[in-house]
C-alpha cells in the first residue's frame, strides 16, 4: 500500500501550486465557488466546473462555509478532505484517498472480533466435560454469532440422530430424529468428517422440515460443516439464515469452520471423558470396599480411608465372604498392599479375586496363604502384601474365631470389661519369600465382645500435638478399650474418629478397620416384619 502524502495544515497561506499536487485538489473562492481544480480532482469530480458552486459530494460541499477537515465517500472510494486557507480568502481542499486505509482498519476490526469470538467460544466450550452441555453451548454460540439458527448433530451407530437446536428465538431444543443423514445434502459427509460442501452448492429449498425450527420461515442460505474430533468425527454443525438475510460469505464459512474445529475438539474430549468415566466407575465398583452387614448372627462393620482425600481406592482392603453350603464359617480377609493409589489398588483387586477363587479351601488358612504367595511371586508386580484372615462361626450366644496373620498386625480382642489383648497369631509377608509360615489363633467372643482388625495405617498415623508423632499400638489399645460393649459399627466409627483427630490435616497412609462383634443378646424381628430387627441385652 502506498503512503499518503503529508497532509497540509489548516491556516493562512500566501500561495499554492495546484497542478503539481499529488492528490485531487479543489480551490474555492470566498463565496464558495470553484476557483481552480487540478486534473486529479477533475477526474474524480467530473461535474465540477470552475466558477460554479461546489455541490458534489455533499459532505465536501457542506464544508464550504467552515474550513474544517471532513471525510466521506465518492463512489466506492473513501476520502478525507483537509482545508488550507490562503491569504486572499480562498480555501484549498486536499482530497486524500483513504480507501485502502479504511478497508485495512475495518478488516483489522473484523479480525479482532473473530479472534475475540473464537477465544470466548473456546473458554465456554472447555468449561465443561459434559457432552450434552458442550452441544448446547455450540448451538447457542453459533446462533448468537454466526447464523439465525443452528443445529448440532452427533454421529450415531443407528438411524436416530441426536440433535440439539438453537432457534431464532435463542431457545434450545433437544431431540432425536429418525431420518437418514442423506436426506440433507452434505450432512452424511460432514458426519463422516469430510470437508464441508460450500453453501453456494446447497439449495436451501432441499432442507427437510425437521431441520428447520418452527416459525423460522423460508431458509435463505445453509451451511453444513463437520465438527472434527480427536481422531474420529464429533458430529456436524448446521447453520441457517433466513431468506431476508445476506447469504453466507466465504469469510463467514471459514469462520464457521474455525469455530467448528474448537467445538468438535471440546465435544470429542467430553465424549472421551464420559467413556473413560464409565469404565472407571465399572472398575471402581470392583475395587471399592464392600458394604458390610450382619451375617449368620454375627455383626460385621468396616471403614476405609484412602491416603489422599481426593482418592477412593488404595492399597488397603477387606472382604467378608458368607459361608458356603458345606461350611458353617464366614471368611473375613483384611490386607495391606505396599504402596498407595491406583497401582496398589490394581494389585489389591488381583489378590481379592485370587482369594475369592480359593474360597472352597477357606477352612485351611495356611494353604490359602501359600497359594496367594505363589500367585504374587509369579506375577510381574514387585510389591508385597500383608494379610489377616478370620474364619467366623456362631456357636449359640458366642462367636468362635480362627485368626491367621501373614506379616500383618495382630487383631485386637476387646472384652466386655474393657480389657484389650492381641490375638496370638503371626506369619511372614506375602509375595517376598518362596515359602511362608503362619500361626493360627483360636479365639472366642462372648456377647458384646469384638475382634478388631486394622492396617498399619492406624498405628503408623502421624500427628498429635507435635504433628509428627505416631499414633502407636498403645493409643489404639486405649481407644479400643473405650469401645467395650459397643456394636461393631460404633467400634469402627470410634477408631476412625480418634485416628482422624490424631492426624489432623497431615499426611497419612491408607487406613482400613474391620470389627467382628458377638451380638449382646437374642435377635428380635422388627415389629413390622420388614425393617431390620435388634438385639436385646
Secondary structure, 3 states (H helix, E strand, C coil): CCCCCCCCCCCEECCCCCCCCCCEEEEECCCCEEEEECHHHHHHCCCCCCCCECCCCHHHHCCCCCCCCEEEEECCEEEEEEEEEECCCCEEEEEEECHHHHHHHHHHHHHHHHHHHHHHHHHHHCCCCCHHHHHHHHHHHHHHHCCCEEEEECCCCCCCEEEEEECCCCCEEEEEECCCHHHCCCHHHHHCCCCCECHHHCCHHHCCHHHCCCCCCCEEEEEEEEECCCCCCCEEEEEEEECCCCCCCHHHHHHHHHHHHHHHHHHHHHHHHHHHHHHHHHHHHHHCCCCCCCECCEEEEEEEECCCCCCCCCCEEEEEECCCCCCCCEEEEEEEECCCHHHHHHHHHHHHHHHHHCHHHCCCHHHHHHHHHHHHHCCCCCCCEEEEEEEEEEECCEEEEEEEEEECCCCEEECCCCCEEECCCEECCECCCCCCCEEEEEEEECCCCEEEEECHHHHCCEECCCCCEECHHHHHHHHHHCCCCCCHHHHHHHHHHHHHHHHCCCCCCCEEEEEEEECCCCEECCCCCCCCCEECC
